[in-house]
Amino acid sequence: MTVKTLVKPSEYHDSVTLMWVARELAKLTGVTDAAVVMGTEANQAILRQAGLLTSEAEAASANDLVIAVSLADGQGEQVLEEAERLLQKKRQTVEVGTFRPRTLRGAMKAAPGANVAVISVAGQYAAGEAWDALQRGLHVLLFSDNVSLEDEIRLKRYARDHGLLLMGPGAGTTLLNGVALGFANVVPQGPVGIVSAAGTGLQEVSILLAKYGVGITQGLGVGGRDLQEAVGGIMMVEALKALQADPETRVIVLVSKPPAEVVARKVLGQVAASAKPTVVCFLGGDPSLMESVTNAFSASTLQAAAWLGAQAADPGLAETVSRAEANRPQQIQIAKDLRKGLAPRQCYLRGLFSGGTLCYEAQVIWRGMLTDAVRSNAPLAHEDRLEDSARSEGHAAVDLGEEEFTVGRPHPMIDNDLRIRRILQEAQDPEVAVLMLDVVLGYGAHPDPASELAPAVARARQLARELGGNDLLVVGSVTGTEGDPQGLGRQVRALEAAGVVVCDSNASAALLCGLLVGGSSETM
């Protein structure tokens, strides 16, 4: 087996192109593995784990394109030449395809009635494009990440002062008047408005509401840093004001990781300015801050936020919601039955997430259940940070959608390659008892994630049996609806056929995983 590498200095291609080229290379005769990524430290660590890191790749900078292939024969040079041909072919296809405006000005001429600009370009250019859009009077969904905090603050202040919304940066999900932007699911329209500083948090709450037959008016993503003290919750407050003034919105749900206390009080002050019932889900935050706000209802999980929002929108759902909530005894029994197949040394859980908020929610749940800390590259507390994001230790929750993994690589909701590699890596640790996976459906996501994840799970479970003679438990949840392009039921059936225990929400899956490694449900 030989590894060949080609480094192309200061060459940029969008991450979807890199994914496509890597997959085409992997199909070639004699190629056993292929990676086409930017030379970031995180990508180099992934190449090392895959046995693809050569001295040339290790010397590459974050701005260099790295093509690495593992071959069973001596066709290395031809494969690298094919990689260059594929990159050129992709560029030419884009250039000669259907006409697309190359500037914001051209786009506005083509669609003069538009009032929202969706910006998804490399981070170093995103702020400039956002300024152009705002100054032309457009609301902005800033999908791009890697935008500086200073630029974000200036953009949001300008938007606020001019009656505009600046959603983002890194706002992956928004639903405006029933139109899905970014990663979003097919959900019904209805009386609940959502403002979220977390993309997958917005998706999870919206699909759980849909399971109760409750729709949403608007789903506004404001970006993960909006509630930091430096930013001050500018856009959550502005979006909250908009929903409070909207006659179609009867119930409001707010979702975020814990804000700075001064920002939380600012947001809650705006909540109190309206009589509309408002569910506040500050994951892992202090619920006592809400005690003096009579129309605020505290939710400790995304699942609880959906329960409370559904009941506020339709009090007749109280009995249905109560039945769904009362499933803990059933999960305890399921955990007892599944644990019978584990060996005494299997004691750790490993979460491999595509959704950052889902990763965070799981850690909040495990913090109340487990005596040992859960390490993460996106931890609840700084002292619990993984030393090396490419290698788990003890209990671990890895957010594969963090920027360290997505520079020069598609988001894991689009590309399953990185998670599949990590699933097989975790399966080789004889102390791992259970893997937890989230699968996020909807517009923008992989067209059929289970078709790739299910075989990987089956291989991982077989690998664990071959190496240690023990079972490897896999628990998951699917964030989606039957109306999504991927089809919720079809995805669930495929995962279950591979041995995945599929729960009805991320929170339920996290609870079951905690029980499987001996956690207590009494603190939940």
URMO-V13699 format. One record per residue. N is the residue number from 1. RES is the residue in one letter. OMEGA is omega in whole degrees, -180 to 180 (* if undefined). NEAR is the number of other ideal C-beta (glycine too) atoms within 12 Angstrom. D_LAST is the distance of its C-alpha to the last C-alpha in Angstrom with 2 decimals. Layout:
n-><N N>
res-><RES RES>
omega-><OMEGA OMEGA>
near-><NEAR NEAR>
d_last-><D_LAST D_LAST>
//
This chain:
n-><1 2 3 4 5 6 7 8 9 10 11 12 13 14 15 16 17 18 19 20 21 22 23 24 25 26 27 28 29 30 31 32 33 34 35 36 37 38 39 40 41 42 43 44 45 46 47 48 49 50 51 52 53 54 55 56 57 58 59 60 61 62 63 64 65 66 67 68 69 70 71 72 73 74 75 76 77 78 79 80 81 82 83 84 85 86 87 88 89 90 91 92 93 94 95 96 97 98 99 100 101 102 103 104 105 106 107 108 109 110 111 112 113 114 115 116 117 118 119 120 121 122 123 124 125 126 127 128 129 130 131 132 133 134 135 136 137 138 139 140 141 142 143 144 145 146 147 148 149 150 151 152 153 154 155 156 157 158 159 160 161 162 163 164 165 166 167 168 169 170 171 172 173 174 175 176 177 178 179 180 181 182 183 184 185 186 187 188 189 190 191 192 193 194 195 196 197 198 199 200 201 202 203 204 205 206 207 208 209 210 211 212 213 214 215 216 217 218 219 220 221 222 223 224 225 226 227 228 229 230 231 232 233 234 235 236 237 238 239 240 241 242 243 244 245 246 247 248 249 250 251 252 253 254 255 256 257 258 259 260 261 262 263 264 265 266 267 268 269 270 271 272 273 274 275 276 277 278 279 280 281 282 283 284 285 286 287 288 289 290 291 292 293 294 295 296 297 298 299 300 301 302 303 304 305 306 307 308 309 310 311 312 313 314 315 316 317 318 319 320 321 322 323 324 325 326 327 328 329 330 331 332 333 334 335 336 337 338 339 340 341 342 343 344 345 346 347 348 349 350 351 352 353 354 355 356 357 358 359 360 361 362 363 364 365 366 367 368 369 370 371 372 373 374 375 376 377 378 379 380 381 382 383 384 385 386 387 388 389 390 391 392 393 394 395 396 397 398 399 400 401 402 403 404 405 406 407 408 409 410 411 412 413 414 415 416 417 418 419 420 421 422 423 424 425 426 427 428 429 430 431 432 433 434 435 436 437 438 439 440 441 442 443 444 445 446 447 448 449 450 451 452 453 454 455 456 457 458 459 460 461 462 463 464 465 466 467 468 469 470 471 472 473 474 475 476 477 478 479 480 481 482 483 484 485 486 487 488 489 490 491 492 493 494 495 496 497 498 499 500 501 502 503 504 505 506 507 508 509 510 511 512 513 514 515 516 517 518 519 520 521 522 523 524>
res-><M T V K T L V K P S E Y H D S V T L M W V A R E L A K L T G V T D A A V V M G T E A N Q A I L R Q A G L L T S E A E A A S A N D L V I A V S L A D G Q G E Q V L E E A E R L L Q K K R Q T V E V G T F R P R T L R G A M K A A P G A N V A V I S V A G Q Y A A G E A W D A L Q R G L H V L L F S D N V S L E D E I R L K R Y A R D H G L L L M G P G A G T T L L N G V A L G F A N V V P Q G P V G I V S A A G T G L Q E V S I L L A K Y G V G I T Q G L G V G G R D L Q E A V G G I M M V E A L K A L Q A D P E T R V I V L V S K P P A E V V A R K V L G Q V A A S A K P T V V C F L G G D P S L M E S V T N A F S A S T L Q A A A W L G A Q A A D P G L A E T V S R A E A N R P Q Q I Q I A K D L R K G L A P R Q C Y L R G L F S G G T L C Y E A Q V I W R G M L T D A V R S N A P L A H E D R L E D S A R S E G H A A V D L G E E E F T V G R P H P M I D N D L R I R R I L Q E A Q D P E V A V L M L D V V L G Y G A H P D P A S E L A P A V A R A R Q L A R E L G G N D L L V V G S V T G T E G D P Q G L G R Q V R A L E A A G V V V C D S N A S A A L L C G L L V G G S S E T M>
omega-><179 178 177 -176 171 178 180 -174 173 178 -177 169 179 -171 179 176 179 178 -178 -179 180 -180 178 178 -178 180 -175 179 178 179 179 177 -180 176 176 -171 171 -172 178 179 -179 179 176 178 178 177 179 -180 -178 -178 -177 -175 175 179 178 180 -179 -180 -178 177 -179 -180 -178 175 -179 174 -178 -180 174 -172 177 179 -174 -175 -173 -176 179 180 179 176 178 178 179 178 -180 178 179 179 -179 -180 -180 179 179 -175 -175 -178 -180 -178 175 177 -179 -180 177 178 179 179 180 176 -179 -179 -173 -179 -177 176 178 174 174 -174 178 179 178 -171 -177 179 -170 -177 179 178 179 177 -180 -178 -180 -178 174 176 -178 164 -175 164 -176 -178 -176 170 -177 172 -176 178 -180 178 180 -179 -179 180 -176 177 178 -179 179 -176 -179 175 -178 175 172 -177 -177 -1 -178 177 -174 -173 173 174 -179 179 178 180 -179 177 -177 175 -180 -176 176 -179 -180 173 -176 -168 -173 174 -177 170 -172 171 -176 -175 -180 173 177 180 -177 180 -177 -179 176 173 -179 179 177 -180 -178 -179 -178 175 -180 171 -171 175 -174 180 -173 -178 -171 -177 169 -177 -178 -179 172 179 -174 -174 175 178 -179 178 177 177 -178 179 177 180 -176 -178 -180 -179 -180 -179 -179 175 177 -178 177 162 -175 177 167 -174 -179 179 178 -179 177 179 -179 174 177 175 -177 -179 179 179 -177 176 -176 177 -177 179 173 -170 180 -179 -177 -178 -178 178 -176 -173 -176 -179 -169 -179 179 180 -174 177 -177 179 175 178 179 178 178 178 -177 179 -180 -179 178 -180 -178 -179 178 179 -174 -179 179 -180 -180 178 179 -177 -174 -178 -177 177 179 179 178 180 177 -180 179 -179 -178 -177 -180 -179 -178 174 -179 -177 179 -171 -173 171 179 177 179 -167 169 -180 -177 -179 177 174 -178 179 179 180 177 180 -178 178 179 -175 -168 178 179 180 174 180 -178 170 175 -169 173 179 -174 -177 180 -180 175 177 -179 -177 -178 -177 -179 173 -179 169 -177 175 -175 174 -178 176 176 -175 -179 -179 -171 174 -179 180 180 177 -178 173 177 -172 -178 -171 -177 -179 177 177 -177 176 -180 177 -179 -179 -179 177 -175 180 180 178 -172 171 173 -180 167 177 -175 -180 175 178 178 -178 179 -175 -179 -173 -178 -180 177 -177 -178 176 179 178 179 179 -179 -180 177 179 179 179 -179 -176 -175 -179 -177 177 172 -179 178 -179 -179 172 180 177 -177 179 178 179 179 -178 -177 -179 -177 -176 -179 179 -179 -179 -180 180 -180 179 179 178 178 172 -174 179 -173 176 177 -180 179 178 179 178 -180 179 178 178 -177 179 172 179 180 176 -174 -178 -177 *>
near-><16 22 31 35 35 32 30 29 17 14 27 24 33 27 33 23 32 38 31 28 40 44 26 24 38 29 18 28 14 23 32 25 33 38 45 48 44 40 39 30 25 31 42 38 30 42 40 24 25 31 21 36 29 27 14 23 36 22 15 31 22 23 19 28 37 43 44 44 42 30 29 18 18 12 21 28 17 20 38 31 19 31 40 23 19 30 30 19 19 26 20 13 14 19 13 11 10 8 11 13 15 14 17 29 18 14 24 21 14 15 17 13 10 22 22 34 38 35 37 31 27 24 28 18 21 34 33 24 36 42 28 26 37 36 21 24 21 33 36 45 46 50 35 38 37 30 38 21 23 15 31 39 27 23 44 43 21 27 36 28 14 21 17 32 43 49 51 50 44 41 51 48 52 44 44 31 20 21 20 35 35 42 44 46 46 28 42 24 25 31 29 47 46 55 51 54 48 50 51 53 49 54 53 59 54 54 46 48 46 37 32 38 22 38 34 47 37 42 53 48 47 52 50 43 38 48 41 28 20 21 39 29 39 37 48 49 35 34 49 43 28 30 37 30 20 25 12 23 35 28 41 48 55 55 56 47 37 29 37 24 19 18 33 35 28 26 44 38 23 34 37 23 21 26 15 35 31 41 43 43 47 45 46 28 32 19 24 15 26 29 14 15 28 15 24 38 30 30 38 29 42 51 45 37 46 47 39 40 47 41 30 34 36 25 16 14 27 18 15 19 30 14 13 26 31 13 24 24 14 21 33 24 16 26 35 18 17 27 26 15 22 29 21 12 14 31 25 36 48 46 51 47 45 49 51 50 46 53 45 47 51 56 44 40 44 48 31 25 33 34 17 20 23 42 34 38 36 37 32 27 17 12 12 24 24 30 17 20 34 31 23 32 26 26 41 45 50 49 43 43 41 34 29 31 40 37 31 44 41 34 41 43 43 35 36 36 37 45 43 34 36 39 42 32 31 43 37 25 32 24 28 43 40 49 48 53 53 53 52 52 45 45 29 31 40 33 21 23 42 36 23 31 46 33 24 38 42 27 25 38 31 23 26 36 20 16 20 23 16 28 29 45 40 43 43 48 44 48 52 47 34 22 23 35 23 35 24 32 19 24 39 31 18 29 38 24 18 31 31 39 36 36 39 31 40 52 47 42 47 48 45 46 49 42 39 43 37 26 34 20 29 12 16 28>
d_last-><50.22 51.00 49.08 50.93 49.84 51.17 50.18 51.25 51.24 49.88 49.49 46.74 45.62 42.60 39.66 40.14 43.73 42.67 40.29 43.14 45.67 43.45 42.93 46.65 47.54 45.23 47.26 50.51 52.25 51.71 48.60 45.61 43.28 43.62 41.92 43.17 41.22 41.83 42.30 39.21 37.72 34.62 36.93 39.10 36.19 35.43 39.14 39.18 36.39 38.34 41.62 43.13 43.52 47.20 48.89 49.87 46.30 45.11 47.79 46.79 45.39 42.51 45.23 46.84 46.30 45.82 46.81 46.12 47.04 47.04 50.11 51.50 55.04 57.15 56.60 54.68 57.06 57.30 53.50 53.21 56.08 54.27 51.19 53.43 55.04 51.70 50.67 54.02 53.81 50.45 51.89 54.99 53.03 51.18 54.46 56.47 53.85 53.41 54.27 51.43 52.01 51.88 51.22 49.25 52.60 53.59 50.35 50.90 54.43 53.22 50.58 51.92 49.47 46.33 44.24 41.39 41.85 39.42 39.99 39.09 41.42 41.24 39.47 42.67 44.26 41.38 41.80 45.49 44.92 42.35 44.92 47.51 45.36 44.34 47.94 49.00 46.74 44.04 40.30 38.79 35.95 36.00 34.42 35.82 33.96 35.65 36.91 37.34 35.30 38.61 39.66 36.38 36.81 40.45 39.85 37.15 39.28 42.22 40.31 38.99 42.50 43.99 41.63 40.13 36.72 36.16 33.09 32.16 33.16 30.96 30.03 29.54 28.74 30.41 31.42 34.46 35.98 34.67 35.95 33.59 34.23 32.95 30.03 29.09 28.55 30.66 28.87 30.58 31.77 30.40 29.36 26.35 27.13 24.84 25.41 23.60 24.07 22.55 24.50 22.07 19.55 22.33 23.00 19.51 19.20 22.79 22.61 19.53 21.54 24.48 22.80 22.80 26.38 25.78 27.78 28.12 31.08 30.57 28.11 29.09 28.03 28.95 28.36 25.75 27.63 28.29 25.82 27.03 29.06 32.27 32.03 30.66 28.86 32.31 31.60 28.27 30.21 33.19 31.28 29.41 32.86 34.16 31.52 31.97 35.68 35.29 36.16 34.53 31.06 29.49 25.83 24.67 21.53 21.26 19.42 19.57 18.23 18.21 21.78 24.02 23.69 27.23 26.61 23.45 25.62 28.40 26.37 24.91 28.50 29.56 26.77 28.21 31.68 31.04 29.98 28.19 24.53 22.60 19.01 18.05 15.57 16.13 13.57 12.30 14.75 15.25 14.51 17.09 19.80 19.60 20.06 23.82 23.97 24.35 24.16 21.06 17.64 14.68 12.38 9.56 10.37 13.74 12.77 11.74 15.00 16.95 15.75 16.73 19.84 20.99 20.81 22.61 25.22 25.73 24.57 25.87 22.93 20.50 20.94 20.67 17.44 15.96 17.11 15.60 12.13 12.45 12.63 9.80 12.49 14.83 12.89 12.55 16.30 17.11 15.63 17.71 20.72 20.56 20.20 23.54 25.34 24.14 26.28 25.14 25.78 23.43 20.36 19.48 17.80 19.69 18.78 21.97 21.49 24.12 21.95 21.16 18.44 16.78 17.03 15.52 12.52 11.89 12.31 9.87 7.07 8.98 9.53 6.24 7.05 10.83 13.50 16.00 16.29 16.32 19.80 20.76 23.79 21.62 19.22 16.87 19.28 22.93 23.01 20.79 23.35 24.93 28.53 29.73 27.95 30.10 28.77 25.26 24.43 21.64 18.33 19.39 18.69 22.04 22.77 26.16 26.84 27.23 30.79 31.69 31.54 32.97 36.20 38.88 36.54 35.09 31.45 29.40 28.88 32.68 33.50 31.65 33.96 31.93 28.74 30.88 32.41 29.06 27.79 30.98 30.66 27.19 28.51 31.08 28.66 28.58 25.39 23.31 21.31 19.74 20.53 18.43 20.64 20.51 23.69 24.71 27.57 29.88 32.97 33.69 31.49 32.99 34.96 33.60 30.84 30.19 33.89 33.38 29.81 30.16 33.26 31.68 28.72 31.32 33.37 30.47 29.52 33.22 33.63 30.84 32.59 35.94 34.91 32.75 33.16 29.44 27.28 25.17 22.13 21.61 18.70 19.14 18.84 21.81 21.87 24.95 26.89 29.79 32.08 31.40 34.38 32.56 31.41 27.77 28.80 31.28 28.86 26.23 29.02 30.42 27.19 26.50 30.13 29.54 26.68 23.67 20.72 20.20 17.00 17.26 15.34 14.45 10.71 11.14 13.35 11.15 8.47 11.69 13.21 10.66 11.17 14.83 15.29 13.83 10.29 8.06 5.33 5.56 3.80 0.00>
//
